[in-house]
Amino acid sequence: MHTMTEELVSQRTRKLREQARQSRCRRRVRALRRADRMERKAERRLIEAWRRAAELRAAAGLADY
């Protein structure tokens, strides 16, 4: 049978493991959100580049290019 100290250590260990697991999950969620933001920003920049290229072609008379 576990002594009171062993039981407390066991509970503390379980609690620390659970906290570590939750921390890993939170880090993964933050990393995913950061990646999503970066992807959206890259998409906006690409769309803006296409728009600007189209404007420049039109201004240069190369709209059919």
CHARMM-style PDB file with segment names, atoms N, HN, CA, C and O in Angstrom:
ATOM      1  N   MET     1       0.844  -1.183   0.000  1.00  0.00      PROA
ATOM      2  CA  MET     1       0.000   0.000   0.000  1.00  0.00      PROA
ATOM      3  C   MET     1       0.884   1.239   0.000  1.00  0.00      PROA
ATOM      4  O   MET     1       1.946   1.261   0.622  1.00  0.00      PROA
ATOM      5  N   HSD     2       0.435   2.261  -0.699  1.00  0.00      PROA
ATOM      6  HN  HSD     2      -0.428   2.244  -1.204  1.00  0.00      PROA
ATOM      7  CA  HSD     2       1.202   3.505  -0.780  1.00  0.00      PROA
ATOM      8  C   HSD     2       1.118   4.274   0.538  1.00  0.00      PROA
ATOM      9  O   HSD     2       0.080   4.324   1.198  1.00  0.00      PROA
ATOM     10  N   THR     3       2.241   4.862   0.884  1.00  0.00      PROA
ATOM     11  HN  THR     3       3.085   4.821   0.348  1.00  0.00      PROA
ATOM     12  CA  THR     3       2.207   5.772   2.026  1.00  0.00      PROA
ATOM     13  C   THR     3       1.623   7.086   1.561  1.00  0.00      PROA
ATOM     14  O   THR     3       1.491   7.319   0.359  1.00  0.00      PROA
ATOM     15  N   MET     4       1.279   7.930   2.482  1.00  0.00      PROA
ATOM     16  HN  MET     4       1.387   7.741   3.458  1.00  0.00      PROA
ATOM     17  CA  MET     4       0.711   9.235   2.143  1.00  0.00      PROA
ATOM     18  C   MET     4       1.688  10.029   1.272  1.00  0.00      PROA
ATOM     19  O   MET     4       1.267  10.680   0.317  1.00  0.00      PROA
ATOM     20  N   THR     5       2.971   9.984   1.584  1.00  0.00      PROA
ATOM     21  HN  THR     5       3.314   9.455   2.360  1.00  0.00      PROA
ATOM     22  CA  THR     5       3.978  10.714   0.801  1.00  0.00      PROA
ATOM     23  C   THR     5       4.056  10.171  -0.617  1.00  0.00      PROA
ATOM     24  O   THR     5       4.125  10.939  -1.576  1.00  0.00      PROA
ATOM     25  N   GLU     6       4.044   8.841  -0.752  1.00  0.00      PROA
ATOM     26  HN  GLU     6       3.988   8.217   0.027  1.00  0.00      PROA
ATOM     27  CA  GLU     6       4.098   8.231  -2.092  1.00  0.00      PROA
ATOM     28  C   GLU     6       2.869   8.621  -2.907  1.00  0.00      PROA
ATOM     29  O   GLU     6       2.969   8.893  -4.103  1.00  0.00      PROA
ATOM     30  N   GLU     7       1.730   8.646  -2.260  1.00  0.00      PROA
ATOM     31  HN  GLU     7       1.650   8.425  -1.288  1.00  0.00      PROA
ATOM     32  CA  GLU     7       0.496   9.031  -2.957  1.00  0.00      PROA
ATOM     33  C   GLU     7       0.562  10.490  -3.406  1.00  0.00      PROA
ATOM     34  O   GLU     7       0.162  10.811  -4.525  1.00  0.00      PROA
ATOM     35  N   LEU     8       1.057  11.362  -2.554  1.00  0.00      PROA
ATOM     36  HN  LEU     8       1.382  11.101  -1.645  1.00  0.00      PROA
ATOM     37  CA  LEU     8       1.195  12.779  -2.921  1.00  0.00      PROA
ATOM     38  C   LEU     8       2.161  12.947  -4.082  1.00  0.00      PROA
ATOM     39  O   LEU     8       1.910  13.727  -5.001  1.00  0.00      PROA
ATOM     40  N   VAL     9       3.271  12.210  -4.037  1.00  0.00      PROA
ATOM     41  HN  VAL     9       3.475  11.577  -3.290  1.00  0.00      PROA
ATOM     42  CA  VAL     9       4.250  12.277  -5.133  1.00  0.00      PROA
ATOM     43  C   VAL     9       3.616  11.766  -6.419  1.00  0.00      PROA
ATOM     44  O   VAL     9       3.805  12.354  -7.484  1.00  0.00      PROA
ATOM     45  N   SER    10       2.870  10.682  -6.323  1.00  0.00      PROA
ATOM     46  HN  SER    10       2.716  10.205  -5.458  1.00  0.00      PROA
ATOM     47  CA  SER    10       2.200  10.111  -7.485  1.00  0.00      PROA
ATOM     48  C   SER    10       1.190  11.101  -8.072  1.00  0.00      PROA
ATOM     49  O   SER    10       1.136  11.281  -9.289  1.00  0.00      PROA
ATOM     50  N   GLN    11       0.397  11.736  -7.221  1.00  0.00      PROA
ATOM     51  HN  GLN    11       0.441  11.589  -6.233  1.00  0.00      PROA
ATOM     52  CA  GLN    11      -0.568  12.735  -7.690  1.00  0.00      PROA
ATOM     53  C   GLN    11       0.139  13.912  -8.356  1.00  0.00      PROA
ATOM     54  O   GLN    11      -0.273  14.397  -9.409  1.00  0.00      PROA
ATOM     55  N   ARG    12       1.212  14.352  -7.710  1.00  0.00      PROA
ATOM     56  HN  ARG    12       1.547  13.957  -6.855  1.00  0.00      PROA
ATOM     57  CA  ARG    12       1.969  15.485  -8.263  1.00  0.00      PROA
ATOM     58  C   ARG    12       2.561  15.123  -9.625  1.00  0.00      PROA
ATOM     59  O   ARG    12       2.535  15.933 -10.552  1.00  0.00      PROA
ATOM     60  N   THR    13       3.086  13.923  -9.742  1.00  0.00      PROA
ATOM     61  HN  THR    13       3.107  13.265  -8.989  1.00  0.00      PROA
ATOM     62  CA  THR    13       3.661  13.462 -11.009  1.00  0.00      PROA
ATOM     63  C   THR    13       2.602  13.433 -12.102  1.00  0.00      PROA
ATOM     64  O   THR    13       2.836  13.888 -13.221  1.00  0.00      PROA
ATOM     65  N   ARG    14       1.427  12.888 -11.763  1.00  0.00      PROA
ATOM     66  HN  ARG    14       1.237  12.518 -10.853  1.00  0.00      PROA
ATOM     67  CA  ARG    14       0.332  12.859 -12.748  1.00  0.00      PROA
ATOM     68  C   ARG    14      -0.061  14.275 -13.160  1.00  0.00      PROA
ATOM     69  O   ARG    14      -0.293  14.548 -14.338  1.00  0.00      PROA
ATOM     70  N   LYS    15      -0.131  15.164 -12.187  1.00  0.00      PROA
ATOM     71  HN  LYS    15       0.057  14.942 -11.230  1.00  0.00      PROA
ATOM     72  CA  LYS    15      -0.508  16.550 -12.471  1.00  0.00      PROA
ATOM     73  C   LYS    15       0.533  17.212 -13.378  1.00  0.00      PROA
ATOM     74  O   LYS    15       0.178  17.914 -14.324  1.00  0.00      PROA
ATOM     75  N   LEU    16       1.812  16.990 -13.088  1.00  0.00      PROA
ATOM     76  HN  LEU    16       2.101  16.419 -12.319  1.00  0.00      PROA
ATOM     77  CA  LEU    16       2.867  17.579 -13.914  1.00  0.00      PROA
ATOM     78  C   LEU    16       2.848  17.022 -15.330  1.00  0.00      PROA
ATOM     79  O   LEU    16       3.057  17.759 -16.295  1.00  0.00      PROA
ATOM     80  N   ARG    17       2.597  15.715 -15.456  1.00  0.00      PROA
ATOM     81  HN  ARG    17       2.427  15.117 -14.673  1.00  0.00      PROA
ATOM     82  CA  ARG    17       2.502  15.114 -16.796  1.00  0.00      PROA
ATOM     83  C   ARG    17       1.341  15.705 -17.573  1.00  0.00      PROA
ATOM     84  O   ARG    17       1.478  16.006 -18.759  1.00  0.00      PROA
ATOM     85  N   GLU    18       0.208  15.872 -16.926  1.00  0.00      PROA
ATOM     86  HN  GLU    18       0.097  15.627 -15.963  1.00  0.00      PROA
ATOM     87  CA  GLU    18      -0.965  16.454 -17.588  1.00  0.00      PROA
ATOM     88  C   GLU    18      -0.688  17.900 -18.005  1.00  0.00      PROA
ATOM     89  O   GLU    18      -1.054  18.320 -19.103  1.00  0.00      PROA
ATOM     90  N   GLN    19      -0.038  18.654 -17.117  1.00  0.00      PROA
ATOM     91  HN  GLN    19       0.259  18.312 -16.226  1.00  0.00      PROA
ATOM     92  CA  GLN    19       0.307  20.037 -17.468  1.00  0.00      PROA
ATOM     93  C   GLN    19       1.252  20.073 -18.664  1.00  0.00      PROA
ATOM     94  O   GLN    19       1.100  20.916 -19.549  1.00  0.00      PROA
ATOM     95  N   ALA    20       2.215  19.175 -18.698  1.00  0.00      PROA
ATOM     96  HN  ALA    20       2.338  18.491 -17.979  1.00  0.00      PROA
ATOM     97  CA  ALA    20       3.156  19.114 -19.818  1.00  0.00      PROA
ATOM     98  C   ALA    20       2.420  18.772 -21.109  1.00  0.00      PROA
ATOM     99  O   ALA    20       2.693  19.354 -22.158  1.00  0.00      PROA
ATOM    100  N   ARG    21       1.479  17.817 -21.027  1.00  0.00      PROA
ATOM    101  HN  ARG    21       1.258  17.343 -20.175  1.00  0.00      PROA
ATOM    102  CA  ARG    21       0.705  17.443 -22.214  1.00  0.00      PROA
ATOM    103  C   ARG    21      -0.119  18.635 -22.722  1.00  0.00      PROA
ATOM    104  O   ARG    21      -0.165  18.903 -23.923  1.00  0.00      PROA
ATOM    105  N   GLN    22      -0.760  19.338 -21.796  1.00  0.00      PROA
ATOM    106  HN  GLN    22      -0.723  19.121 -20.821  1.00  0.00      PROA
ATOM    107  CA  GLN    22      -1.553  20.504 -22.182  1.00  0.00      PROA
ATOM    108  C   GLN    22      -0.676  21.600 -22.766  1.00  0.00      PROA
ATOM    109  O   GLN    22      -1.074  22.282 -23.710  1.00  0.00      PROA
ATOM    110  N   SER    23       0.513  21.771 -22.209  1.00  0.00      PROA
ATOM    111  HN  SER    23       0.837  21.217 -21.442  1.00  0.00      PROA
ATOM    112  CA  SER    23       1.437  22.783 -22.731  1.00  0.00      PROA
ATOM    113  C   SER    23       1.839  22.456 -24.159  1.00  0.00      PROA
ATOM    114  O   SER    23       1.915  23.341 -25.011  1.00  0.00      PROA
ATOM    115  N   ARG    24       2.097  21.169 -24.416  1.00  0.00      PROA
ATOM    116  HN  ARG    24       2.036  20.450 -23.724  1.00  0.00      PROA
ATOM    117  CA  ARG    24       2.454  20.765 -25.786  1.00  0.00      PROA
ATOM    118  C   ARG    24       1.298  21.056 -26.732  1.00  0.00      PROA
ATOM    119  O   ARG    24       1.503  21.546 -27.843  1.00  0.00      PROA
ATOM    120  N   CYS    25       0.082  20.752 -26.286  1.00  0.00      PROA
ATOM    121  HN  CYS    25      -0.084  20.354 -25.384  1.00  0.00      PROA
ATOM    122  CA  CYS    25      -1.094  21.013 -27.126  1.00  0.00      PROA
ATOM    123  C   CYS    25      -1.234  22.502 -27.403  1.00  0.00      PROA
ATOM    124  O   CYS    25      -1.503  22.902 -28.536  1.00  0.00      PROA
ATOM    125  N   ARG    26      -1.052  23.324 -26.374  1.00  0.00      PROA
ATOM    126  HN  ARG    26      -0.833  22.998 -25.454  1.00  0.00      PROA
ATOM    127  CA  ARG    26      -1.167  24.772 -26.560  1.00  0.00      PROA
ATOM    128  C   ARG    26      -0.088  25.282 -27.517  1.00  0.00      PROA
ATOM    129  O   ARG    26      -0.354  26.143 -28.355  1.00  0.00      PROA
ATOM    130  N   ARG    27       1.134  24.746 -27.389  1.00  0.00      PROA
ATOM    131  HN  ARG    27       1.350  24.046 -26.708  1.00  0.00      PROA
ATOM    132  CA  ARG    27       2.204  25.165 -28.299  1.00  0.00      PROA
ATOM    133  C   ARG    27       1.878  24.792 -29.733  1.00  0.00      PROA
ATOM    134  O   ARG    27       2.137  25.564 -30.657  1.00  0.00      PROA
ATOM    135  N   ARG    28       1.312  23.611 -29.918  1.00  0.00      PROA
ATOM    136  HN  ARG    28       1.102  22.984 -29.168  1.00  0.00      PROA
ATOM    137  CA  ARG    28       0.934  23.181 -31.265  1.00  0.00      PROA
ATOM    138  C   ARG    28      -0.157  24.083 -31.839  1.00  0.00      PROA
ATOM    139  O   ARG    28      -0.109  24.460 -33.011  1.00  0.00      PROA
ATOM    140  N   VAL    29      -1.132  24.424 -31.012  1.00  0.00      PROA
ATOM    141  HN  VAL    29      -1.171  24.118 -30.060  1.00  0.00      PROA
ATOM    142  CA  VAL    29      -2.217  25.306 -31.463  1.00  0.00      PROA
ATOM    143  C   VAL    29      -1.653  26.675 -31.836  1.00  0.00      PROA
ATOM    144  O   VAL    29      -2.010  27.233 -32.873  1.00  0.00      PROA
ATOM    145  N   ARG    30      -0.765  27.220 -30.987  1.00  0.00      PROA
ATOM    146  HN  ARG    30      -0.475  26.766 -30.144  1.00  0.00      PROA
ATOM    147  CA  ARG    30      -0.156  28.518 -31.299  1.00  0.00      PROA
ATOM    148  C   ARG    30       0.652  28.456 -32.590  1.00  0.00      PROA
ATOM    149  O   ARG    30       0.591  29.376 -33.406  1.00  0.00      PROA
ATOM    150  N   ALA    31       1.406  27.378 -32.777  1.00  0.00      PROA
ATOM    151  HN  ALA    31       1.456  26.631 -32.114  1.00  0.00      PROA
ATOM    152  CA  ALA    31       2.205  27.221 -33.994  1.00  0.00      PROA
ATOM    153  C   ALA    31       1.301  27.131 -35.220  1.00  0.00      PROA
ATOM    154  O   ALA    31       1.606  27.706 -36.264  1.00  0.00      PROA
ATOM    155  N   LEU    32       0.190  26.409 -35.091  1.00  0.00      PROA
ATOM    156  HN  LEU    32      -0.058  25.942 -34.243  1.00  0.00      PROA
ATOM    157  CA  LEU    32      -0.747  26.291 -36.207  1.00  0.00      PROA
ATOM    158  C   LEU    32      -1.379  27.646 -36.533  1.00  0.00      PROA
ATOM    159  O   LEU    32      -1.502  28.010 -37.702  1.00  0.00      PROA
ATOM    160  N   ARG    33      -1.775  28.384 -35.509  1.00  0.00      PROA
ATOM    161  HN  ARG    33      -1.675  28.088 -34.559  1.00  0.00      PROA
ATOM    162  CA  ARG    33      -2.353  29.717 -35.747  1.00  0.00      PROA
ATOM    163  C   ARG    33      -1.338  30.642 -36.406  1.00  0.00      PROA
ATOM    164  O   ARG    33      -1.676  31.397 -37.317  1.00  0.00      PROA
ATOM    165  N   ARG    34      -0.092  30.579 -35.940  1.00  0.00      PROA
ATOM    166  HN  ARG    34       0.183  29.966 -35.199  1.00  0.00      PROA
ATOM    167  CA  ARG    34       0.967  31.408 -36.523  1.00  0.00      PROA
ATOM    168  C   ARG    34       1.167  31.038 -37.996  1.00  0.00      PROA
ATOM    169  O   ARG    34       1.299  31.921 -38.844  1.00  0.00      PROA
ATOM    170  N   ALA    35       1.188  29.739 -38.301  1.00  0.00      PROA
ATOM    171  HN  ALA    35       1.081  29.022 -37.612  1.00  0.00      PROA
ATOM    172  CA  ALA    35       1.342  29.286 -39.682  1.00  0.00      PROA
ATOM    173  C   ALA    35       0.163  29.745 -40.540  1.00  0.00      PROA
ATOM    174  O   ALA    35       0.348  30.149 -41.688  1.00  0.00      PROA
ATOM    175  N   ASP    36      -1.043  29.684 -39.986  1.00  0.00      PROA
ATOM    176  HN  ASP    36      -1.194  29.357 -39.053  1.00  0.00      PROA
ATOM    177  CA  ASP    36      -2.226  30.154 -40.717  1.00  0.00      PROA
ATOM    178  C   ASP    36      -2.119  31.645 -41.029  1.00  0.00      PROA
ATOM    179  O   ASP    36      -2.424  32.075 -42.141  1.00  0.00      PROA
ATOM    180  N   ARG    37      -1.680  32.437 -40.037  1.00  0.00      PROA
ATOM    181  HN  ARG    37      -1.432  32.087 -39.133  1.00  0.00      PROA
ATOM    182  CA  ARG    37      -1.516  33.881 -40.270  1.00  0.00      PROA
ATOM    183  C   ARG    37      -0.484  34.137 -41.354  1.00  0.00      PROA
ATOM    184  O   ARG    37      -0.688  34.982 -42.226  1.00  0.00      PROA
ATOM    185  N   MET    38       0.614  33.416 -41.301  1.00  0.00      PROA
ATOM    186  HN  MET    38       0.780  32.730 -40.593  1.00  0.00      PROA
ATOM    187  CA  MET    38       1.667  33.590 -42.306  1.00  0.00      PROA
ATOM    188  C   MET    38       1.151  33.216 -43.695  1.00  0.00      PROA
ATOM    189  O   MET    38       1.465  33.887 -44.678  1.00  0.00      PROA
ATOM    190  N   GLU    39       0.368  32.156 -43.774  1.00  0.00      PROA
ATOM    191  HN  GLU    39       0.113  31.611 -42.976  1.00  0.00      PROA
ATOM    192  CA  GLU    39      -0.189  31.722 -45.049  1.00  0.00      PROA
ATOM    193  C   GLU    39      -1.142  32.774 -45.607  1.00  0.00      PROA
ATOM    194  O   GLU    39      -1.081  33.107 -46.790  1.00  0.00      PROA
ATOM    195  N   ARG    40      -2.023  33.298 -44.751  1.00  0.00      PROA
ATOM    196  HN  ARG    40      -2.072  33.027 -43.790  1.00  0.00      PROA
ATOM    197  CA  ARG    40      -2.956  34.334 -45.216  1.00  0.00      PROA
ATOM    198  C   ARG    40      -2.204  35.579 -45.687  1.00  0.00      PROA
ATOM    199  O   ARG    40      -2.565  36.175 -46.702  1.00  0.00      PROA
ATOM    200  N   LYS    41      -1.175  35.969 -44.964  1.00  0.00      PROA
ATOM    201  HN  LYS    41      -0.882  35.485 -44.139  1.00  0.00      PROA
ATOM    202  CA  LYS    41      -0.383  37.134 -45.348  1.00  0.00      PROA
ATOM    203  C   LYS    41       0.292  36.886 -46.697  1.00  0.00      PROA
ATOM    204  O   LYS    41       0.301  37.767 -47.557  1.00  0.00      PROA
ATOM    205  N   ALA    42       0.853  35.700 -46.883  1.00  0.00      PROA
ATOM    206  HN  ALA    42       0.846  34.985 -46.185  1.00  0.00      PROA
ATOM    207  CA  ALA    42       1.506  35.369 -48.156  1.00  0.00      PROA
ATOM    208  C   ALA    42       0.492  35.383 -49.299  1.00  0.00      PROA
ATOM    209  O   ALA    42       0.793  35.854 -50.395  1.00  0.00      PROA
ATOM    210  N   GLU    43      -0.705  34.867 -49.041  1.00  0.00      PROA
ATOM    211  HN  GLU    43      -0.950  34.484 -48.150  1.00  0.00      PROA
ATOM    212  CA  GLU    43      -1.751  34.880 -50.070  1.00  0.00      PROA
ATOM    213  C   GLU    43      -2.125  36.310 -50.445  1.00  0.00      PROA
ATOM    214  O   GLU    43      -2.270  36.628 -51.625  1.00  0.00      PROA
ATOM    215  N   ARG    44      -2.283  37.180 -49.432  1.00  0.00      PROA
ATOM    216  HN  ARG    44      -2.165  36.922 -48.473  1.00  0.00      PROA
ATOM    217  CA  ARG    44      -2.622  38.579 -49.719  1.00  0.00      PROA
ATOM    218  C   ARG    44      -1.522  39.251 -50.528  1.00  0.00      PROA
ATOM    219  O   ARG    44      -1.803  40.000 -51.464  1.00  0.00      PROA
ATOM    220  N   ARG    45      -0.268  38.986 -50.168  1.00  0.00      PROA
ATOM    221  HN  ARG    45      -0.040  38.378 -49.408  1.00  0.00      PROA
ATOM    222  CA  ARG    45       0.846  39.593 -50.894  1.00  0.00      PROA
ATOM    223  C   ARG    45       0.910  39.091 -52.336  1.00  0.00      PROA
ATOM    224  O   ARG    45       1.210  39.859 -53.250  1.00  0.00      PROA
ATOM    225  N   LEU    46       0.629  37.794 -52.540  1.00  0.00      PROA
ATOM    226  HN  LEU    46       0.386  37.170 -51.798  1.00  0.00      PROA
ATOM    227  CA  LEU    46       0.633  37.241 -53.886  1.00  0.00      PROA
ATOM    228  C   LEU    46      -0.481  37.854 -54.719  1.00  0.00      PROA
ATOM    229  O   LEU    46      -0.257  38.225 -55.872  1.00  0.00      PROA
ATOM    230  N   ILE    47      -1.672  37.966 -54.155  1.00  0.00      PROA
ATOM    231  HN  ILE    47      -1.853  37.664 -53.219  1.00  0.00      PROA
ATOM    232  CA  ILE    47      -2.791  38.581 -54.874  1.00  0.00      PROA
ATOM    233  C   ILE    47      -2.455  40.033 -55.232  1.00  0.00      PROA
ATOM    234  O   ILE    47      -2.727  40.481 -56.346  1.00  0.00      PROA
ATOM    235  N   GLU    48      -1.867  40.755 -54.290  1.00  0.00      PROA
ATOM    236  HN  GLU    48      -1.646  40.391 -53.385  1.00  0.00      PROA
ATOM    237  CA  GLU    48      -1.477  42.142 -54.555  1.00  0.00      PROA
ATOM    238  C   GLU    48      -0.422  42.204 -55.657  1.00  0.00      PROA
ATOM    239  O   GLU    48      -0.464  43.102 -56.498  1.00  0.00      PROA
ATOM    240  N   ALA    49       0.503  41.285 -55.666  1.00  0.00      PROA
ATOM    241  HN  ALA    49       0.538  40.556 -54.983  1.00  0.00      PROA
ATOM    242  CA  ALA    49       1.539  41.259 -56.708  1.00  0.00      PROA
ATOM    243  C   ALA    49       0.904  40.987 -58.072  1.00  0.00      PROA
ATOM    244  O   ALA    49       1.274  41.619 -59.062  1.00  0.00      PROA
ATOM    245  N   TRP    50      -0.048  40.052 -58.133  1.00  0.00      PROA
ATOM    246  HN  TRP    50      -0.348  39.538 -57.329  1.00  0.00      PROA
ATOM    247  CA  TRP    50      -0.728  39.775 -59.400  1.00  0.00      PROA
ATOM    248  C   TRP    50      -1.491  41.013 -59.878  1.00  0.00      PROA
ATOM    249  O   TRP    50      -1.453  41.367 -61.057  1.00  0.00      PROA
ATOM    250  N   ARG    51      -2.181  41.660 -58.943  1.00  0.00      PROA
ATOM    251  HN  ARG    51      -2.212  41.373 -57.985  1.00  0.00      PROA
ATOM    252  CA  ARG    51      -2.938  42.859 -59.304  1.00  0.00      PROA
ATOM    253  C   ARG    51      -2.009  43.947 -59.832  1.00  0.00      PROA
ATOM    254  O   ARG    51      -2.291  44.582 -60.849  1.00  0.00      PROA
ATOM    255  N   ARG    52      -0.910  44.150 -59.133  1.00  0.00      PROA
ATOM    256  HN  ARG    52      -0.682  43.635 -58.307  1.00  0.00      PROA
ATOM    257  CA  ARG    52       0.047  45.184 -59.551  1.00  0.00      PROA
ATOM    258  C   ARG    52       0.664  44.844 -60.901  1.00  0.00      PROA
ATOM    259  O   ARG    52       0.842  45.731 -61.736  1.00  0.00      PROA
ATOM    260  N   ALA    53       0.991  43.581 -61.128  1.00  0.00      PROA
ATOM    261  HN  ALA    53       0.846  42.860 -60.450  1.00  0.00      PROA
ATOM    262  CA  ALA    53       1.548  43.162 -62.420  1.00  0.00      PROA
ATOM    263  C   ALA    53       0.541  43.417 -63.540  1.00  0.00      PROA
ATOM    264  O   ALA    53       0.908  43.866 -64.626  1.00  0.00      PROA
ATOM    265  N   ALA    54      -0.741  43.124 -63.263  1.00  0.00      PROA
ATOM    266  HN  ALA    54      -1.039  42.760 -62.381  1.00  0.00      PROA
ATOM    267  CA  ALA    54      -1.781  43.367 -64.268  1.00  0.00      PROA
ATOM    268  C   ALA    54      -1.898  44.863 -64.562  1.00  0.00      PROA
ATOM    269  O   ALA    54      -2.059  45.259 -65.717  1.00  0.00      PROA
ATOM    270  N   GLU    55      -1.817  45.690 -63.523  1.00  0.00      PROA
ATOM    271  HN  GLU    55      -1.686  45.369 -62.586  1.00  0.00      PROA
ATOM    272  CA  GLU    55      -1.876  47.143 -63.720  1.00  0.00      PROA
ATOM    273  C   GLU    55      -0.692  47.623 -64.559  1.00  0.00      PROA
ATOM    274  O   GLU    55      -0.860  48.445 -65.460  1.00  0.00      PROA
ATOM    275  N   LEU    56       0.476  47.124 -64.270  1.00  0.00      PROA
ATOM    276  HN  LEU    56       0.612  46.457 -63.538  1.00  0.00      PROA
ATOM    277  CA  LEU    56       1.660  47.542 -65.012  1.00  0.00      PROA
ATOM    278  C   LEU    56       1.591  47.076 -66.468  1.00  0.00      PROA
ATOM    279  O   LEU    56       1.970  47.819 -67.373  1.00  0.00      PROA
ATOM    280  N   ARG    57       1.103  45.837 -66.701  1.00  0.00      PROA
ATOM    281  HN  ARG    57       0.794  45.234 -65.965  1.00  0.00      PROA
ATOM    282  CA  ARG    57       0.953  45.363 -68.087  1.00  0.00      PROA
ATOM    283  C   ARG    57      -0.057  46.245 -68.825  1.00  0.00      PROA
ATOM    284  O   ARG    57       0.164  46.621 -69.976  1.00  0.00      PROA
ATOM    285  N   ALA    58      -1.158  46.569 -68.159  1.00  0.00      PROA
ATOM    286  HN  ALA    58      -1.337  46.263 -67.224  1.00  0.00      PROA
ATOM    287  CA  ALA    58      -2.182  47.393 -68.792  1.00  0.00      PROA
ATOM    288  C   ALA    58      -1.622  48.766 -69.107  1.00  0.00      PROA
ATOM    289  O   ALA    58      -1.876  49.302 -70.185  1.00  0.00      PROA
ATOM    290  N   ALA    59      -0.870  49.340 -68.193  1.00  0.00      PROA
ATOM    291  HN  ALA    59      -0.663  48.903 -67.317  1.00  0.00      PROA
ATOM    292  CA  ALA    59      -0.287  50.653 -68.410  1.00  0.00      PROA
ATOM    293  C   ALA    59       0.737  50.636 -69.535  1.00  0.00      PROA
ATOM    294  O   ALA    59       0.924  51.641 -70.222  1.00  0.00      PROA
ATOM    295  N   ALA    60       1.395  49.509 -69.726  1.00  0.00      PROA
ATOM    296  HN  ALA    60       1.243  48.693 -69.168  1.00  0.00      PROA
ATOM    297  CA  ALA    60       2.408  49.389 -70.780  1.00  0.00      PROA
ATOM    298  C   ALA    60       1.794  48.916 -72.082  1.00  0.00      PROA
ATOM    299  O   ALA    60       2.502  48.748 -73.074  1.00  0.00      PROA
ATOM    300  N   GLY    61       0.487  48.700 -72.093  1.00  0.00      PROA
ATOM    301  HN  GLY    61      -0.088  48.836 -71.287  1.00  0.00      PROA
ATOM    302  CA  GLY    61      -0.178  48.251 -73.313  1.00  0.00      PROA
ATOM    303  C   GLY    61       0.053  46.783 -73.585  1.00  0.00      PROA
ATOM    304  O   GLY    61      -0.021  46.350 -74.735  1.00  0.00      PROA
ATOM    305  N   LEU    62       0.331  46.011 -72.554  1.00  0.00      PROA
ATOM    306  HN  LEU    62       0.391  46.364 -71.620  1.00  0.00      PROA
ATOM    307  CA  LEU    62       0.599  44.593 -72.739  1.00  0.00      PROA
ATOM    308  C   LEU    62      -0.495  43.742 -72.075  1.00  0.00      PROA
ATOM    309  O   LEU    62      -0.217  42.663 -71.553  1.00  0.00      PROA
ATOM    310  N   ALA    63      -1.700  44.223 -72.100  1.00  0.00      PROA
ATOM    311  HN  ALA    63      -1.926  45.100 -72.524  1.00  0.00      PROA
ATOM    312  CA  ALA    63      -2.795  43.548 -71.407  1.00  0.00      PROA
ATOM    313  C   ALA    63      -3.002  42.127 -71.911  1.00  0.00      PROA
ATOM    314  O   ALA    63      -3.465  41.276 -71.151  1.00  0.00      PROA
ATOM    315  N   ASP    64      -2.674  41.843 -73.168  1.00  0.00      PROA
ATOM    316  HN  ASP    64      -2.298  42.534 -73.785  1.00  0.00      PROA
ATOM    317  CA  ASP    64      -2.870  40.494 -73.721  1.00  0.00      PROA
ATOM    318  C   ASP    64      -1.684  39.593 -73.445  1.00  0.00      PROA
ATOM    319  O   ASP    64      -1.691  38.434 -73.859  1.00  0.00      PROA
ATOM    320  N   TYR    65      -0.677  40.083 -72.767  1.00  0.00      PROA
ATOM    321  HN  TYR    65      -0.671  41.025 -72.431  1.00  0.00      PROA
ATOM    322  CA  TYR    65       0.536  39.310 -72.507  1.00  0.00      PROA
ATOM    323  C   TYR    65       0.273  38.157 -71.608  1.00  0.00      PROA
ATOM    324  OT1 TYR    65       1.191  37.401 -71.289  1.00  0.00      PROA
TER     325      TYR     65
END
